[in-house]
Amino acid sequence: MGIAEFHAAGFVHRDVKPENIMVLLLSDHKIKLTIIDYGFAYSELSSSCSGRHGTKGYRDPLVRTGHFGSMMAADWWSFGQVVYLIYTKKLLFNDDNEICSLYIS
């Protein structure tokens, strides 16, 4: 299941990172990506979302600073970090403090 499908079902992953993306090479040489490890997942309709879940370097700035807006948007932020890592071989923001200081200033 991908991020958009997961969100369409009303759920948020909260820990999108390279280790949680399974890459499959299909018989027609196409690539399929599947999001795995739903340990931090929750229903967007639930009011039980709390805490700064996720992995350092992949968390959305709002989650890092304790502001919990749209957690679905946070999943896409994390996915953007993964894409950036694939293309550059480095994290855009490596440290929670680095991104928090940019966000706050």
GULUMDREN-185197 format. One record per atom (N, C-alpha, C, CB): residue number from 1; y, z, x; atom name; residue in three letters. Coordinates in steps of 0.02 Angstrom, whole numbers, padded with zeros to 5 digits. Glycine has a CB too. Example, Ala and Ser with C-alpha at 12.3 -4.5 7.8 and 13.67 -1.06 7.14 Angstrom:
2
PT  num      c2      c3      c1  atomo  residuo
PT    1  -00284   00390   00660      N      Ala
PT    1  -00225   00390   00615     CA      Ala
PT    1  -00165   00390   00660      C      Ala
PT    1  -00224   00452   00565     CB      Ala
PT    2  -00112   00354   00642      N      Ser
PT    2  -00053   00357   00684     CA      Ser
PT    2   00002   00394   00645      C      Ser
PT    2  -00030   00286   00704     CB      Ser
This chain:
105
PT  num      c2      c3      c1  atomo  residuo
PT    1  -00059   00000   00043      N      Met
PT    1   00000   00000   00000     CA      Met
PT    1   00062   00000   00044      C      Met
PT    1   00000   00061  -00048     CB      Met
PT    2   00112  -00039   00025      N      Gly
PT    2   00174  -00042   00062     CA      Gly
PT    2   00226   00005   00033      C      Gly
PT    2   00200  -00113   00063     CB      Gly
PT    3   00283   00010   00067      N      Ile
PT    3   00336   00055   00046     CA      Ile
PT    3   00362   00037  -00023      C      Ile
PT    3   00393   00054   00096     CB      Ile
PT    4   00376  -00026  -00036      N      Ala
PT    4   00403  -00047  -00101     CA      Ala
PT    4   00354  -00032  -00157      C      Ala
PT    4   00419  -00122  -00101     CB      Ala
PT    5   00289  -00043  -00145      N      Glu
PT    5   00238  -00028  -00196     CA      Glu
PT    5   00235   00047  -00209      C      Glu
PT    5   00169  -00055  -00175     CB      Glu
PT    6   00237   00085  -00156      N      Phe
PT    6   00234   00158  -00161     CA      Phe
PT    6   00294   00184  -00201      C      Phe
PT    6   00232   00190  -00091     CB      Phe
PT    7   00353   00158  -00186      N      His
PT    7   00413   00177  -00222     CA      His
PT    7   00410   00156  -00295      C      His
PT    7   00475   00147  -00188     CB      His
PT    8   00385   00095  -00307      N      Ala
PT    8   00379   00070  -00376     CA      Ala
PT    8   00334   00115  -00418      C      Ala
PT    8   00352  -00002  -00377     CB      Ala
PT    9   00286   00147  -00385      N      Ala
PT    9   00241   00194  -00420     CA      Ala
PT    9   00273   00262  -00429      C      Ala
PT    9   00175   00201  -00381     CB      Ala
PT   10   00335   00271  -00402      N      Gly
PT   10   00372   00334  -00411     CA      Gly
PT   10   00361   00385  -00357      C      Gly
PT   10   00353   00364  -00476     CB      Gly
PT   11   00337   00363  -00299      N      Phe
PT   11   00323   00410  -00244     CA      Phe
PT   11   00365   00394  -00183      C      Phe
PT   11   00249   00408  -00227     CB      Phe
PT   12   00373   00445  -00141      N      Val
PT   12   00410   00439  -00078     CA      Val
PT   12   00363   00463  -00023      C      Val
PT   12   00476   00482  -00079     CB      Val
PT   13   00362   00427   00033      N      His
PT   13   00316   00442   00088     CA      His
PT   13   00341   00500   00132      C      His
PT   13   00305   00381   00132     CB      His
PT   14   00401   00497   00156      N      Arg
PT   14   00436   00547   00197     CA      Arg
PT   14   00412   00554   00268      C      Arg
PT   14   00430   00612   00165     CB      Arg
PT   15   00368   00510   00293      N      Asp
PT   15   00349   00512   00363     CA      Asp
PT   15   00329   00443   00388      C      Asp
PT   15   00291   00563   00374     CB      Asp
PT   16   00372   00394   00376      N      Val
PT   16   00358   00326   00399     CA      Val
PT   16   00372   00324   00474      C      Val
PT   16   00402   00272   00360     CB      Val
PT   17   00322   00305   00513      N      Lys
PT   17   00326   00300   00585     CA      Lys
PT   17   00270   00254   00608      C      Lys
PT   17   00321   00370   00620     CB      Lys
PT   18   00271   00230   00671      N      Pro
PT   18   00220   00183   00693     CA      Pro
PT   18   00148   00208   00683      C      Pro
PT   18   00230   00167   00766     CB      Pro
PT   19   00137   00271   00694      N      Glu
PT   19   00069   00299   00687     CA      Glu
PT   19   00044   00297   00615      C      Glu
PT   19   00068   00370   00713     CB      Glu
PT   20   00089   00289   00567      N      Asn
PT   20   00070   00288   00496     CA      Asn
PT   20   00073   00218   00467      C      Asn
PT   20   00116   00334   00457     CB      Asn
PT   21   00073   00168   00510      N      Ile
PT   21   00071   00098   00487     CA      Ile
PT   21   00010   00066   00517      C      Ile
PT   21   00136   00059   00507     CB      Ile
PT   22  -00036   00046   00473      N      Met
PT   22  -00098   00014   00495     CA      Met
PT   22  -00087  -00062   00494      C      Met
PT   22  -00158   00035   00450     CB      Met
PT   23  -00103  -00094   00550      N      Val
PT   23  -00095  -00166   00556     CA      Val
PT   23  -00163  -00199   00552      C      Val
PT   23  -00059  -00185   00623     CB      Val
PT   24  -00171  -00244   00504      N      Leu
PT   24  -00234  -00280   00495     CA      Leu
PT   24  -00224  -00354   00509      C      Leu
PT   24  -00262  -00269   00424     CB      Leu
PT   25  -00268  -00384   00548      N      Leu
PT   25  -00267  -00456   00558     CA      Leu
PT   25  -00316  -00486   00509      C      Leu
PT   25  -00284  -00475   00633     CB      Leu
PT   26  -00292  -00526   00463      N      Leu
PT   26  -00334  -00556   00411     CA      Leu
PT   26  -00369  -00618   00438      C      Leu
PT   26  -00292  -00573   00349     CB      Leu
PT   27  -00420  -00641   00403      N      Ser
PT   27  -00460  -00698   00426     CA      Ser
PT   27  -00419  -00763   00432      C      Ser
PT   27  -00519  -00710   00378     CB      Ser
PT   28  -00365  -00769   00394      N      Asp
PT   28  -00322  -00828   00399     CA      Asp
PT   28  -00267  -00819   00451      C      Asp
PT   28  -00292  -00845   00331     CB      Asp
PT   29  -00275  -00770   00496      N      His
PT   29  -00229  -00754   00550     CA      His
PT   29  -00161  -00727   00527      C      His
PT   29  -00218  -00815   00592     CB      His
PT   30  -00157  -00706   00465      N      Lys
PT   30  -00097  -00672   00440     CA      Lys
PT   30  -00104  -00598   00456      C      Lys
PT   30  -00087  -00684   00363     CB      Lys
PT   31  -00048  -00564   00457      N      Ile
PT   31  -00048  -00492   00472     CA      Ile
PT   31  -00030  -00455   00408      C      Ile
PT   31   00002  -00474   00529     CB      Ile
PT   32  -00066  -00401   00395      N      Lys
PT   32  -00051  -00358   00337     CA      Lys
PT   32  -00036  -00288   00363      C      Lys
PT   32  -00111  -00357   00286     CB      Lys
PT   33   00020  -00261   00342      N      Leu
PT   33   00039  -00192   00360     CA      Leu
PT   33   00025  -00147   00300      C      Leu
PT   33   00113  -00188   00381     CB      Leu
PT   34  -00004  -00090   00313      N      Thr
PT   34  -00019  -00042   00261     CA      Thr
PT   34   00006   00027   00283      C      Thr
PT   34  -00095  -00040   00244     CB      Thr
PT   35   00042   00060   00240      N      Ile
PT   35   00066   00128   00255     CA      Ile
PT   35   00009   00177   00241      C      Ile
PT   35   00130   00146   00212     CB      Ile
PT   36  -00003   00222   00288      N      Ile
PT   36  -00056   00272   00281     CA      Ile
PT   36  -00028   00342   00290      C      Ile
PT   36  -00114   00259   00332     CB      Ile
PT   37  -00069   00393   00284      N      Asp
PT   37  -00053   00463   00293     CA      Asp
PT   37   00001   00486   00243      C      Asp
PT   37  -00029   00476   00365     CB      Asp
PT   38  -00022   00508   00186      N      Tyr
PT   38   00024   00529   00132     CA      Tyr
PT   38   00031   00605   00129      C      Tyr
PT   38  -00002   00503   00066     CB      Tyr
PT   39   00025   00639   00186      N      Gly
PT   39   00028   00711   00188     CA      Gly
PT   39   00094   00741   00164      C      Gly
PT   39   00014   00734   00256     CB      Gly
PT   40   00150   00706   00176      N      Phe
PT   40   00216   00731   00154     CA      Phe
PT   40   00240   00697   00091      C      Phe
PT   40   00267   00721   00210     CB      Phe
PT   41   00199   00653   00063      N      Ala
PT   41   00220   00614   00004     CA      Ala
PT   41   00230   00660  -00056      C      Ala
PT   41   00168   00560  -00013     CB      Ala
PT   42   00275   00638  -00101      N      Tyr
PT   42   00287   00675  -00163     CA      Tyr
PT   42   00313   00627  -00215      C      Tyr
PT   42   00337   00734  -00152     CB      Tyr
PT   43   00311   00648  -00277      N      Ser
PT   43   00337   00607  -00332     CA      Ser
PT   43   00412   00612  -00334      C      Ser
PT   43   00306   00629  -00400     CB      Ser
PT   44   00446   00556  -00339      N      Glu
PT   44   00520   00554  -00343     CA      Glu
PT   44   00544   00592  -00405      C      Glu
PT   44   00545   00482  -00344     CB      Glu
PT   45   00502   00597  -00455      N      Leu
PT   45   00520   00632  -00517     CA      Leu
PT   45   00514   00708  -00510      C      Leu
PT   45   00477   00609  -00574     CB      Leu
PT   46   00480   00729  -00458      N      Ser
PT   46   00469   00800  -00447     CA      Ser
PT   46   00532   00833  -00419      C      Ser
PT   46   00409   00812  -00400     CB      Ser
PT   47   00543   00894  -00435      N      Ser
PT   47   00600   00930  -00406     CA      Ser
PT   47   00577   00973  -00348      C      Ser
PT   47   00635   00973  -00459     CB      Ser
PT   48   00516   00963  -00325      N      Ser
PT   48   00488   01006  -00273     CA      Ser
PT   48   00500   00981  -00203      C      Ser
PT   48   00415   01015  -00284     CB      Ser
PT   49   00541   00929  -00195      N      Cys
PT   49   00555   00902  -00129     CA      Cys
PT   49   00603   00949  -00092      C      Cys
PT   49   00584   00831  -00133     CB      Cys
PT   50   00580   00977  -00039      N      Ser
PT   50   00624   01018   00002     CA      Ser
PT   50   00600   01016   00074      C      Ser
PT   50   00627   01091  -00024     CB      Ser
PT   51   00642   01036   00119      N      Gly
PT   51   00624   01037   00189     CA      Gly
PT   51   00638   00971   00223      C      Gly
PT   51   00551   01054   00196     CB      Gly
PT   52   00640   00975   00288      N      Arg
PT   52   00655   00916   00329     CA      Arg
PT   52   00590   00885   00353      C      Arg
PT   52   00701   00934   00389     CB      Arg
PT   53   00556   00852   00310      N      His
PT   53   00493   00821   00328     CA      His
PT   53   00505   00757   00367      C      His
PT   53   00450   00807   00267     CB      His
PT   54   00454   00736   00403      N      Gly
PT   54   00459   00676   00442     CA      Gly
PT   54   00453   00691   00516      C      Gly
PT   54   00524   00639   00428     CB      Gly
PT   55   00458   00640   00555      N      Thr
PT   55   00449   00646   00627     CA      Thr
PT   55   00514   00634   00663      C      Thr
PT   55   00395   00596   00652     CB      Thr
PT   56   00528   00676   00713      N      Lys
PT   56   00589   00669   00753     CA      Lys
PT   56   00597   00597   00777      C      Lys
PT   56   00587   00718   00813     CB      Lys
PT   57   00656   00571   00770      N      Gly
PT   57   00670   00503   00791     CA      Gly
PT   57   00664   00452   00735      C      Gly
PT   57   00624   00484   00846     CB      Gly
PT   58   00629   00471   00681      N      Tyr
PT   58   00620   00425   00625     CA      Tyr
PT   58   00651   00450   00561      C      Tyr
PT   58   00546   00412   00614     CB      Tyr
PT   59   00676   00511   00561      N      Arg
PT   59   00706   00540   00500     CA      Arg
PT   59   00775   00512   00487      C      Arg
PT   59   00709   00616   00506     CB      Arg
PT   60   00790   00503   00424      N      Asp
PT   60   00855   00480   00401     CA      Asp
PT   60   00908   00532   00419      C      Asp
PT   60   00855   00468   00324     CB      Asp
PT   61   00970   00511   00436      N      Pro
PT   61   01022   00559   00454     CA      Pro
PT   61   01035   00612   00401      C      Pro
PT   61   01086   00523   00469     CB      Pro
PT   62   01031   00593   00337      N      Leu
PT   62   01043   00641   00284     CA      Leu
PT   62   00988   00694   00283      C      Leu
PT   62   01047   00607   00216     CB      Leu
PT   63   00927   00674   00295      N      Val
PT   63   00872   00722   00297     CA      Val
PT   63   00880   00768   00357      C      Val
PT   63   00803   00686   00299     CB      Val
PT   64   00901   00739   00413      N      Arg
PT   64   00910   00778   00475     CA      Arg
PT   64   00963   00832   00467      C      Arg
PT   64   00928   00732   00533     CB      Arg
PT   65   01014   00819   00426      N      Thr
PT   65   01068   00867   00418     CA      Thr
PT   65   01060   00911   00356      C      Thr
PT   65   01134   00830   00414     CB      Thr
PT   66   01003   00903   00322      N      Gly
PT   66   00989   00946   00264     CA      Gly
PT   66   01016   00922   00198      C      Gly
PT   66   01015   01013   00277     CB      Gly
PT   67   01042   00861   00196      N      His
PT   67   01067   00831   00133     CA      His
PT   67   01013   00785   00107      C      His
PT   67   01135   00793   00144     CB      His
PT   68   00987   00800   00048      N      Phe
PT   68   00931   00762   00022     CA      Phe
PT   68   00954   00718  -00035      C      Phe
PT   68   00874   00809  -00001     CB      Phe
PT   69   00979   00659  -00018      N      Gly
PT   69   00999   00610  -00068     CA      Gly
PT   69   00937   00573  -00092      C      Gly
PT   69   01051   00559  -00040     CB      Gly
PT   70   00938   00508  -00090      N      Ser
PT   70   00881   00468  -00109     CA      Ser
PT   70   00829   00469  -00054      C      Ser
PT   70   00902   00396  -00126     CB      Ser
PT   71   00773   00500  -00067      N      Met
PT   71   00720   00502  -00018     CA      Met
PT   71   00688   00433  -00010      C      Met
PT   71   00667   00553  -00037     CB      Met
PT   72   00694   00391  -00061      N      Met
PT   72   00669   00322  -00054     CA      Met
PT   72   00709   00286  -00001      C      Met
PT   72   00672   00284  -00122     CB      Met
PT   73   00774   00296  -00001      N      Ala
PT   73   00817   00265   00050     CA      Ala
PT   73   00798   00292   00119      C      Ala
PT   73   00892   00280   00036     CB      Ala
PT   74   00778   00355   00123      N      Ala
PT   74   00758   00384   00186     CA      Ala
PT   74   00695   00350   00214      C      Ala
PT   74   00745   00460   00178     CB      Ala
PT   75   00649   00331   00169      N      Asp
PT   75   00589   00294   00191     CA      Asp
PT   75   00609   00228   00223      C      Asp
PT   75   00542   00282   00132     CB      Asp
PT   76   00659   00194   00193      N      Trp
PT   76   00680   00129   00220     CA      Trp
PT   76   00717   00139   00286      C      Trp
PT   76   00726   00093   00170     CB      Trp
PT   77   00754   00193   00293      N      Trp
PT   77   00786   00208   00358     CA      Trp
PT   77   00732   00215   00412      C      Trp
PT   77   00829   00274   00354     CB      Trp
PT   78   00681   00253   00396      N      Ser
PT   78   00626   00263   00444     CA      Ser
PT   78   00593   00197   00462      C      Ser
PT   78   00575   00312   00416     CB      Ser
PT   79   00582   00155   00412      N      Phe
PT   79   00551   00090   00425     CA      Phe
PT   79   00596   00048   00470      C      Phe
PT   79   00536   00053   00358     CB      Phe
PT   80   00662   00052   00459      N      Gly
PT   80   00709   00017   00503     CA      Gly
PT   80   00703   00040   00575      C      Gly
PT   80   00780   00026   00478     CB      Gly
PT   81   00694   00105   00584      N      Gln
PT   81   00684   00131   00651     CA      Gln
PT   81   00621   00102   00683      C      Gln
PT   81   00678   00209   00649     CB      Gln
PT   82   00568   00094   00643      N      Val
PT   82   00505   00065   00669     CA      Val
PT   82   00517  -00008   00689      C      Val
PT   82   00449   00069   00615     CB      Val
PT   83   00551  -00046   00647      N      Val
PT   83   00565  -00117   00663     CA      Val
PT   83   00607  -00121   00726      C      Val
PT   83   00602  -00151   00604     CB      Val
PT   84   00658  -00079   00732      N      Tyr
PT   84   00700  -00078   00792     CA      Tyr
PT   84   00657  -00064   00854      C      Tyr
PT   84   00756  -00026   00786     CB      Tyr
PT   85   00612  -00016   00848      N      Leu
PT   85   00567   00002   00903     CA      Leu
PT   85   00523  -00057   00924      C      Leu
PT   85   00523   00061   00884     CB      Leu
PT   86   00498  -00094   00875      N      Ile
PT   86   00456  -00152   00889     CA      Ile
PT   86   00494  -00204   00930      C      Ile
PT   86   00429  -00183   00824     CB      Ile
PT   87   00556  -00217   00911      N      Tyr
PT   87   00595  -00269   00944     CA      Tyr
PT   87   00626  -00248   01011      C      Tyr
PT   87   00649  -00292   00899     CB      Tyr
PT   88   00642  -00184   01018      N      Thr
PT   88   00677  -00162   01078     CA      Thr
PT   88   00636  -00118   01124      C      Thr
PT   88   00739  -00126   01059     CB      Thr
PT   89   00580  -00094   01098      N      Lys
PT   89   00536  -00047   01134     CA      Lys
PT   89   00570   00020   01149      C      Lys
PT   89   00513  -00078   01200     CB      Lys
PT   90   00620   00037   01108      N      Lys
PT   90   00652   00103   01112     CA      Lys
PT   90   00677   00122   01043      C      Lys
PT   90   00711   00104   01164     CB      Lys
PT   91   00686   00187   01032      N      Leu
PT   91   00713   00211   00969     CA      Leu
PT   91   00788   00202   00968      C      Leu
PT   91   00693   00285   00957     CB      Leu
PT   92   00815   00185   00911      N      Leu
PT   92   00887   00179   00903     CA      Leu
PT   92   00919   00247   00916      C      Leu
PT   92   00905   00154   00832     CB      Leu
PT   93   00893   00299   00884      N      Phe
PT   93   00914   00368   00897     CA      Phe
PT   93   00852   00407   00915      C      Phe
PT   93   00951   00399   00836     CB      Phe
PT   94   00850   00433   00974      N      Asn
PT   94   00792   00465   01002     CA      Asn
PT   94   00789   00539   00985      C      Asn
PT   94   00791   00455   01076     CB      Asn
PT   95   00846   00567   00971      N      Asp
PT   95   00851   00640   00965     CA      Asp
PT   95   00887   00657   00899      C      Asp
PT   95   00889   00670   01025     CB      Asp
PT   96   00860   00705   00863      N      Asp
PT   96   00892   00726   00801     CA      Asp
PT   96   00964   00747   00812      C      Asp
PT   96   00853   00784   00769     CB      Asp
PT   97   00979   00782   00867      N      Asn
PT   97   01047   00805   00880     CA      Asn
PT   97   01095   00747   00890      C      Asn
PT   97   01049   00851   00940     CB      Asn
PT   98   01071   00694   00923      N      Glu
PT   98   01114   00635   00935     CA      Glu
PT   98   01137   00604   00869      C      Glu
PT   98   01076   00583   00977     CB      Glu
PT   99   01091   00592   00823      N      Ile
PT   99   01110   00560   00760     CA      Ile
PT   99   01150   00608   00716      C      Ile
PT   99   01047   00537   00723     CB      Ile
PT  100   01134   00672   00718      N      Cys
PT  100   01171   00720   00677     CA      Cys
PT  100   01244   00724   00701      C      Cys
PT  100   01138   00790   00680     CB      Cys
PT  101   01255   00723   00765      N      Ser
PT  101   01324   00727   00790     CA      Ser
PT  101   01363   00665   00771      C      Ser
PT  101   01325   00737   00867     CB      Ser
PT  102   01331   00606   00770      N      Leu
PT  102   01364   00545   00748     CA      Leu
PT  102   01380   00549   00674      C      Leu
PT  102   01321   00484   00762     CB      Leu
PT  103   01334   00575   00635      N      Tyr
PT  103   01342   00579   00563     CA      Tyr
PT  103   01398   00626   00544      C      Tyr
PT  103   01277   00600   00530     CB      Tyr
PT  104   01401   00683   00579      N      Ile
PT  104   01450   00735   00562     CA      Ile
PT  104   01520   00716   00586      C      Ile
PT  104   01428   00802   00592     CB      Ile
PT  105   01526   00682   00643      N      Ser
PT  105   01592   00667   00670     CA      Ser
PT  105   01627   00610   00634      C      Ser
PT  105   01587   00650   00743     CB      Ser
